[in-house]
Amino acid sequence: MRALTLPTYRYRLAPAGLMTRRQLRAIGLRPGGHDPVGEIRWRRGRRTAYLYDVATAAPVRPMTPGRARALAAAMLARRTCPDCRRDAGYVIPRSLGCCWPCSGEAIAA
């Protein structure tokens, strides 16, 4: 169970050995299911990032061929227009629900 309060540090003043998710990912680690041990606040307390202990972090799981195929299929589904069934070449906006030509809102070139 997570504690009610976490130690809070100011921007760039976190102790060595504590990192954010992005910092862990950059060195090939992940939180590994552990709860945050602190937080950083900046922009007068409006922005927060959780800190994780590097000593308890686990290595990132490698991308397997099956996971790569599943990711490619998911990205193709995001690019495929449900109306014309063509690969639009970009992620279909959820606000439109279809590609630009099918929506009738195409920008005149």
N, C-alpha and C positions, 0 to 999 in steps of 0.2 A: 504494500500500500504506500502511496506517495505521501510524503510529509505535507502538512498544510502550508508551510512556507519553505522556500529554498533560499540559500544564500544568493544575494543579488550583487552583481559587480557592474561597474560602469564600463562603457565601451573601451575596448583595448586594455582593460585592467584585470582580466581574468588570470588566475594563477596558472603556471605551467602545469600541464597534465590534464587540463580541462579544455575540451574543444566542442564546437558546434557540429551538427550533422554534416554540414558541407565540408568543414575542415577534416572531419574523420574520413569522409568519402574521398577527399583529395589525396589522402595517404593510404587508401585501400582498406579502410576499416568501416565498421558500422556499429551502432549502439548495442546490437545483439540482444535486444529485449530488456535491457536494463533501464531503469528510470533515470531521469535527469538528476544531477547532483547540484546544479546551480543554474543561474540564468544571468544573461547580460541584458541590460536595458539601455536604450539610447533614444535620442530624439525626445528628450524630456519625459521619458517613461512610456511613450506611445508605442515603441517598437521593443519586442522581446525575442530573445533567442535562448533556447535551452542549452545547457552545457552537460557534456557526458565525460565520464572518466576514461582516459585513454587506456589505463591498465585493465579495465574490464571490457573494452571493445573487442569485437570479433572481426576476423577478416571478411571481406565482401565475398559472397558466393560467386563463383565464376559463371559466365554466361554459357549455358549448354546449347548444343544445336537445337534441341527441342524448344527451349525458351526463346532462342533467336527466331525460330519459325513462327512461334506464337506471337511474338512482338511484331514481326513483319506483317502477319495477317491482321492484327489489330490496327496497325497504322494504315494498311490498305483499306480496311473497312471505314476508317475515319475520312479517307480521301474519296471514297466512292459515293457518287450522287445516288440517292434512293429513287429519284425520278427517271433519269436517263441511263443509270447503271454504268456510267463511264468514270474512269479515274480522272478526277479533276486536276490532279497535280498539286493540290493544296488541301489542307484540312477544311472540310465543309463547315461553315459557321453554324453553330447551333441556333442562332437567331433566325437564320433563313431556312435551315433544314434541307437545303438542296444547293446545287452549284449556282454560280452567278447567272449563266445563260438561262437555266430553268426557272430562276426566281423572277426573271423579268426586270431585275434591277441592275442589269449589266451597264457598266460605265461606257459611254460612247468613246471610241478611240479616235 
